[in-house]
Amino acid sequence: MSKSPANYRPETRLVHSGTLRSQFGETSEALFLTQGYVYDTAEQCEARFKGEDPGFIYSRYSNPTIAMFERRMIELEGAEAARSAATGMAAVTTAILAPLKAGDHVVASRALFGSCLYVVQDLLPRYGIETTLVDGLDLDQWQRALRPNTKTFFLESPTNPTLDVLDIPAIAEIAHKGGARLVVDNVFATPIWQSPLALGADVVVYSATKHIDGQGRCLGGIILSSEAFIAEHIHNFMRQTGPSISPFNAWVLLKGLETLGVRVRAQTDTASRIADVLASHPKIARLVYPGRADHPQAALVKKQMRGGSTLVGFEVKGGKAAAFRVLNELKLARISNNLGDAKSLVTHPATTTHQRLKPEDRAALGIGEGFIRFSAGLEHADDLIEDLTAALEKA
Ligand SMILES: *Cc1c(COP(=O)(O)O)cnc(C)c1O
């Protein structure tokens, strides 16, 4: 499999890293829709099972198309190893659960994607793994939550949907001093704008469903880390429990990576233009955009991210009724709970992604009844701005 020399820039790696060409010399990466593999001799088969022969055994374990996707992600992220999964949640659940046992303790930022919160808050305690939720912005809370049995810190940054930015190097340092590892869900930042491993995190997880596909076609996830973490905690767990990605989906995601850089840059430029227009709009009570000087963690954004976000958060004056009017009036941006797509998507978190939370918990996270999350797509920015300003007239 071709490895890119270390001096290639990310854009080049996104196109070339990990390409495994068959004997036919295809330009575009091949899709290997195969469950299993055959062996030339019984001796070769034995060697493969012993791990002495590097080929493939079974597509629950690995597959050439899946291996290409993993290799491209490894080189983009600066990781040593990776394992892809059927969905982002399969990746998150495996990264958190696989290394733990009853009696261990997990600390997580409270501002989590709904299903991540379920895993940490509801699922782990059923297996005797205690969890503490903290305000991720408050470093003292991370510090105070540490116990002798704390094994994992987990966070998302920027957070969903309020786009707060958590201090990854500082939180990694607290974790490491306490003998814990830091797992970062980097979906909102994308690998284009933030590299958690370089910032001190031990494990990075993605829902590849979002920007990595970015065209609304398939689900997928990936865990990236050191060779040792994968070997010790992930490799066997995934092989035996089987949350494997389909080779077809891995192929879609592999091809998605080729355009990830251009898409994320274009979507970020558009999101930043939308944020600038909304910032001074009379119907908007609050605007959050990482990358603007008025973002609450603007200095930290500069320090740990290479760019802003493809998402914009804003609170419409007039609460839920006003927010619903805006959503219903939009012609171009469509109502959805998804994000990172070529098509602009709008979400009302209070009634969708975060409806499971108690109203007071939503308020503590800064998710008001009028809060809208806007995921900028690849449409022309002016069309989206015209669509939004026309809808806001009706708010
Ligand atoms: C969507 C998402 C997930 C889950 O990914 P799926 O591919 O839908 O399983 C996890 N974390 C974050 C931050 C997400 O946005």
The ligand as an SDF file (V2000), in Angstrom:
LIG
                    3D

 15 15  0  0  0  0  0  0  0  0999 V2000
  -23.2950   12.5020   14.1620 C   0  0  0  0  0  0  0  0  0  0  0  0
  -22.3680   12.5140   15.2920 C   0  0  0  0  0  0  0  0  0  0  0  0
  -22.0180   11.3180   15.9360 C   0  0  0  0  0  0  0  0  0  0  0  0
  -22.6140    9.9800   15.5460 C   0  0  0  0  0  0  0  0  0  0  0  0
  -22.3250    9.6180   14.2400 O   0  0  0  0  0  0  0  0  0  0  0  0
  -23.2250    8.5630   13.3880 P   0  0  0  0  0  0  0  0  0  0  0  0
  -22.4060    8.3590   12.1610 O   0  0  0  0  0  0  0  0  0  0  0  0
  -24.5400    9.2330   13.1220 O   0  0  0  0  0  0  0  0  0  0  0  0
  -23.3710    7.3520   14.2020 O   0  0  0  0  0  0  0  0  0  0  0  0
  -21.1350   11.3880   16.9890 C   0  0  0  0  0  0  0  0  0  0  0  0
  -20.6180   12.5630   17.4020 N   0  0  0  0  0  0  0  0  0  0  0  0
  -20.9360   13.7360   16.8160 C   0  0  0  0  0  0  0  0  0  0  0  0
  -20.3370   14.9990   17.3150 C   0  0  0  0  0  0  0  0  0  0  0  0
  -21.8160   13.7550   15.7290 C   0  0  0  0  0  0  0  0  0  0  0  0
  -22.1410   14.9110   15.1610 O   0  0  0  0  0  0  0  0  0  0  0  0
  1  2  1  0
  2  3  1  0
  2 14  2  0
  3  4  1  0
  3 10  2  0
  4  5  1  0
  5  6  1  0
  6  7  2  0
  6  8  1  0
  6  9  1  0
 10 11  1  0
 11 12  2  0
 12 13  1  0
 12 14  1  0
 14 15  1  0
M  END
$$$$
